[in-house]
Each structure stands twice: as structure tokens, then as C-alpha cells.
Amino acid sequence: MPNYYASITMTLPKGEVPQRLDSLLDLTSLYKIGEGLDTYSRRNWLSYAIQKCASHYGLQGLSYLSCRAAVLSPKESELAATELSNLLLAIEQDPSSLSALLEQDAWSNQEIHTMLQVDASPWGPLYESDDGDELPYLLSFLKSQVALLRHASSRGLHVTYAQSP
């Protein structure tokens, strides 16, 4: 198992979605900086954090983020965006539960509230982090996912997502 996590999330018209999407490599040839959201996290922390959140908060709509590769229709994108928005709202209502869940005690409730108020772009940038293993990186990733999913849904685009093994 690699000691890192990398992913790409892109929006594409239905006709441009690869017929075969099995891994991150299938998206890298289509990816252009600024036209998708790319992530990197050492020690697989981001993947771990997403899975912990999905399990803890009982979220089924985040399952695409635990697949090696996935394609979401515009309707599926809107449903996933709603579920992610609900997750962010739950975090805002009780930030200390997320800190405890992910063992990220260094962040105060006020700091987490401040992070949640920052506007997100579908294309990032994500919180600057050398390792991608901090709470602000996770929150900026989730907020950017919501923005990207809503962008795709409102324009009738499909969302493609792939991650490293």
C-alpha cells in the first residue's frame, strides 16, 4: 500500500467521460491544472479522514470518495453536494467532535468555524499543507468538492473522480 493519497476530481460533458475509468491514471491524461481539483496527502491521511467522517456521520453520498474511480451524473452530483453540505453543517454545529474523531486537537472550535467560513472554488486552491494531513486541508477539500459538484450539476456536467490505490 502506498504511503500517499492522490486524487483528481473533474467535470466533463457526458461525451468526454472516459469509457473506462478504473484508476487515477485514466484521468491524468485529461487533467489540466485549473480545470479540476487535485489532492495529495502523505500517509493516506485524507482518505482515512474522509472514510472516518462518512462512517461517523452515516453518509452514503460520500461513497464515491472511497472508490478507486467513479463517475457521477448531474443528479448524483447534486445529491452528493447536499450530503457534503450537511456534513459541513454538522461539523459547524459541533466542531470538537470532528477534532476528536480525527485526533486533530490542535484546532480550536473558533479556528474550525473560521475555516468553514472561507469561500471555496471548485478548482481549489486547497489549504496550503506540505503533507495534506491537517484538518484545514480536509475542510478545504470538502468545501471545494461541494463547489465542484454544484458547478457540474448546474451545468449538466458529469463528475469524474479517481484516486491512487
Summary of the structure (lengths in Angstrom):
residues: 165
radius of gyration: 14.9
end to end distance: 7.3
largest distance: 45.6
contacts: 524
relative contact order: 0.25
helix: 48%
strand: 16%
